[in-house]
């Protein structure tokens, strides 16, 4: 290979309380497709934002074509030849394909826009990528995949030397992904350097030449894809040092499972999760393991009816039900603490007490308010039980720390006495003390006969708490592993990396 | 520092942080200005067993605005807005006056007019929930179309009704010394407060307005609540429509309640309810509406030239909005480490007052 077209060294970026990037180095050669891999908080998106000038790095150097550069802002990055296509196509669906390709840089003739030239040139550019479209049709009429290709066309016509594709495949189907890969390979052969971010492991192995792995804001390494097996890639991304895991106490909890609470029979949703078979029993903790974007949250939302299944059947107890809305799931004793506490969980305007009673009150309807005495008792009881700090019901919930906010969410559902509790990343971003308390609570709840569906990015936590672990990979449930002592962290990691073991 | 002083200072600080503090302070300030400019402004006289005086007038003439603002509060709490209230005012007045002029009894006229308002509220609510039209557009339909409906009812004329009919009492009558309109407002505000705070309606509305997705995931059926909000709003506007038409014994499809939606939205915002939805305050809205009405009265009594009226209003409204803006208060507060007590209110408002007549 020749000289790298883009090279950064020693890049650091500090946010209040977080060191998002810490001395990261990264190289991109012309004519390669390079994967950037990492779990949540690894620093992928921060690095991309530094490369494209959205953020300014605190430290570090960047060279482009051998010359040292600073990128001031995204338009500057484009002028330097770094173009980005985001997951959410940021073009205008109401404008025509040709207008979108030339928006902001329309060729002019006598001061007026040269429409004929725009149309002709757009058709040429699209033809280069084997796209045969009516360039005067509105962009919104095209499929998402084609819109993405058009965004790429626009990006490369800006003389891009570096093309950053940030999760372009997350909402594409198989055929569309193939088409995109075809375009990517063609661009690579033309000498464009492509940085590709995807959560789909198979896609990385299918299309990429090299991979850079980040973890917790640090560079783990840069590898030719052929020399890094799936297992090694996953263990480097998750940072699970195997010997650490093996020291885990053998807490594989005794199996005291009761009647079946819920069964998914081929239930799935197009574009979110392929059909799944899954059973959850009383007193059973079912762990969901998999990488970010593997379909963990999608499965949880399916079980709760936040997104309705479009295939298969769902049974609650013996009854077949259509869980089309959260309301339907809640009425059957299912509760859900979502991953994003702020956006999907708490109502930040309201107080701790109001947030705690919200689910119970929603179930009772507005005409039957909780009697004030009963309400104060319940709120007081759960503030004590879960040790919510500060222990004052009237505090606005926005003033609480992350861990205490999580406890408020838990309290909200616990007072409804659910039979099945879905916890999506309940321990993420909270301090160690609160984390342990929540883990203990999960064990205690299962002991009381509640079924728990437990999602966590930390394998250690999943292994410690779960009776069985469902492994997801690329939006598919690939394996169900009983946590009966024979399940080693190594096997779990292997399944996440390679599929069914 | 002696401890009593410290305690009273802490109490004062808590008082100034109360969400109603600044709206009430502005209202009191306006009243004081009036009392200074117009001797006898605060006096309340009894004549023929009825209470009279400027304060009573503010309440009586402000009654329709308070009614409309009350309904608007519920809609804004859900994160919506209702632009059609002015038209509903016109329609309800037209309907009631038309029926009475056709010889129907008062009860029939009010019942049918009330029913029509329910339907109009339902229409708004269903457009917003079932068809997911943005509230501002959904209610714009009735805002424009409603004037047409009112015209249809009145046949394009101004319907006048017999001054002796009982209808006149709603806007102009007295009961136990107080104007009937004021009593209706008191009863409505009390009813709304009970509805919102003694049931769980207020909590669920605030939840829906504060975080729609979280509310869905907690199992709140938002559509029903939102429809209820629009229906309540239309009914409040309808009652305001009776007050306005009864006061002049005539229904004017074109001008009754014109632009009242803007005053109502302003009253809600002055009262401390954010247009983004969530937390709402009924008391705040009442104070907000009273500020607007007092302002109108002040403009007359203080002899402010009519051509500067709108500028004067704008200045006061800007001032109140600034006082309520956390960003602005943080800036002022930083310069003033002590308790921000009334003094911060006085100088700027005095400035405004000097500016205005000039």
HADDOCK unambig.tbl for C-alpha pairs under 7 A between the chains (distance, minus, plus):
assign (segid A and resid 306 and name CA) (segid B and resid 217 and name CA) 6.71 0.50 0.50
assign (segid A and resid 326 and name CA) (segid B and resid 216 and name CA) 6.97 0.50 0.50
assign (segid A and resid 326 and name CA) (segid B and resid 217 and name CA) 5.69 0.50 0.50
assign (segid A and resid 326 and name CA) (segid B and resid 219 and name CA) 5.64 0.50 0.50
assign (segid A and resid 327 and name CA) (segid B and resid 219 and name CA) 4.48 0.50 0.50
assign (segid A and resid 330 and name CA) (segid B and resid 219 and name CA) 6.79 0.50 0.50
assign (segid A and resid 343 and name CA) (segid B and resid 214 and name CA) 6.89 0.50 0.50
assign (segid A and resid 344 and name CA) (segid B and resid 213 and name CA) 5.62 0.50 0.50
assign (segid A and resid 344 and name CA) (segid B and resid 214 and name CA) 4.31 0.50 0.50
assign (segid A and resid 345 and name CA) (segid B and resid 214 and name CA) 4.89 0.50 0.50
assign (segid A and resid 346 and name CA) (segid B and resid 214 and name CA) 6.37 0.50 0.50
assign (segid A and resid 347 and name CA) (segid B and resid 207 and name CA) 6.16 0.50 0.50
assign (segid A and resid 347 and name CA) (segid B and resid 210 and name CA) 5.91 0.50 0.50
assign (segid A and resid 347 and name CA) (segid B and resid 211 and name CA) 5.53 0.50 0.50
assign (segid A and resid 347 and name CA) (segid B and resid 214 and name CA) 6.88 0.50 0.50
assign (segid A and resid 349 and name CA) (segid B and resid 210 and name CA) 6.31 0.50 0.50
assign (segid A and resid 349 and name CA) (segid B and resid 278 and name CA) 6.73 0.50 0.50
assign (segid A and resid 349 and name CA) (segid B and resid 279 and name CA) 6.59 0.50 0.50
assign (segid A and resid 359 and name CA) (segid B and resid 218 and name CA) 5.23 0.50 0.50
assign (segid A and resid 359 and name CA) (segid B and resid 219 and name CA) 6.66 0.50 0.50
assign (segid A and resid 362 and name CA) (segid B and resid 219 and name CA) 5.96 0.50 0.50
assign (segid A and resid 362 and name CA) (segid B and resid 220 and name CA) 5.01 0.50 0.50
assign (segid A and resid 363 and name CA) (segid B and resid 219 and name CA) 6.92 0.50 0.50
assign (segid A and resid 366 and name CA) (segid B and resid 199 and name CA) 6.05 0.50 0.50
assign (segid A and resid 366 and name CA) (segid B and resid 200 and name CA) 4.50 0.50 0.50
assign (segid A and resid 366 and name CA) (segid B and resid 201 and name CA) 4.95 0.50 0.50
assign (segid A and resid 367 and name CA) (segid B and resid 199 and name CA) 5.72 0.50 0.50
assign (segid A and resid 367 and name CA) (segid B and resid 200 and name CA) 6.52 0.50 0.50
assign (segid A and resid 368 and name CA) (segid B and resid 199 and name CA) 6.57 0.50 0.50
assign (segid A and resid 368 and name CA) (segid B and resid 200 and name CA) 7.00 0.50 0.50
assign (segid A and resid 369 and name CA) (segid B and resid 199 and name CA) 5.13 0.50 0.50
assign (segid A and resid 369 and name CA) (segid B and resid 200 and name CA) 4.93 0.50 0.50
